[in-house]
Amino acid sequence: MAVSANRLELLQIADAVAREKVIDRMIVVNAMEDAIQKAARSRYGSETDVRAEIDPKTGEIKLQRLLKVVEEVENPATDITLENARHRNPAAQVGDFIAETLPPMDFGRIAAQSAKQVIVQKV
């Protein structure tokens, strides 16, 4: 119940900011995605390639990190072996990227402030 309320609240905030700034709602949603990505990088490591996507209809946040398929892992935050990648995608080749779903983030105070700054800068 709380999760869906948070999702709706996220969309309501996007609508309110879009009306206030007289801009397209998707500009605000994209800024929110950027803010979530920045907060996730602070949690998972700055070198991690994190992607956030907000469903504009439901407010659901999909958080993923991209891992590069390599023969030998040099950095576990950015690389995955070909063998492990093929468990997820049998057609994976060295040089490909595998998307790994990350658990939903609980924003702390600092991450929330950082997200707010990114949104303000973008809009």
WORAVEN-V168019 format. One record per residue. RES is the residue in one letter. OMEGA is omega in whole degrees, -180 to 180 (none if undefined). Layout:
RES_OMEGA + RES_OMEGA
This chain:
M_-179 + A_-179 + V_-179 + S_176 + A_178 + N_179 + R_179 + L_179 + E_178 + L_180 + L_178 + Q_177 + I_179 + A_179 + D_-178 + A_180 + V_180 + A_178 + R_-178 + E_-177 + K_-178 + V_177 + I_179 + D_-179 + R_-178 + M_175 + I_179 + V_179 + V_178 + N_177 + A_177 + M_177 + E_178 + D_-180 + A_179 + I_178 + Q_-180 + K_179 + A_180 + A_178 + R_179 + S_179 + R_-174 + Y_-180 + G_-174 + S_-180 + E_-179 + T_178 + D_-177 + V_177 + R_177 + A_179 + E_178 + I_176 + D_-176 + P_178 + K_-175 + T_-176 + G_180 + E_180 + I_177 + K_-177 + L_-179 + Q_170 + R_179 + L_179 + L_179 + K_179 + V_-177 + V_175 + E_-178 + E_-178 + V_174 + E_-179 + N_-177 + P_179 + A_-175 + T_-173 + D_173 + I_180 + T_178 + L_-180 + E_179 + N_179 + A_-179 + R_173 + H_-179 + R_-179 + N_-177 + P_-179 + A_-177 + A_178 + Q_175 + V_-178 + G_177 + D_174 + F_178 + I_177 + A_179 + E_180 + T_178 + L_179 + P_178 + P_-179 + M_170 + D_-175 + F_172 + G_-178 + R_-178 + I_179 + A_179 + A_178 + Q_178 + S_179 + A_180 + K_179 + Q_180 + V_-180 + I_-180 + V_179 + Q_-176 + K_-177 + V_none
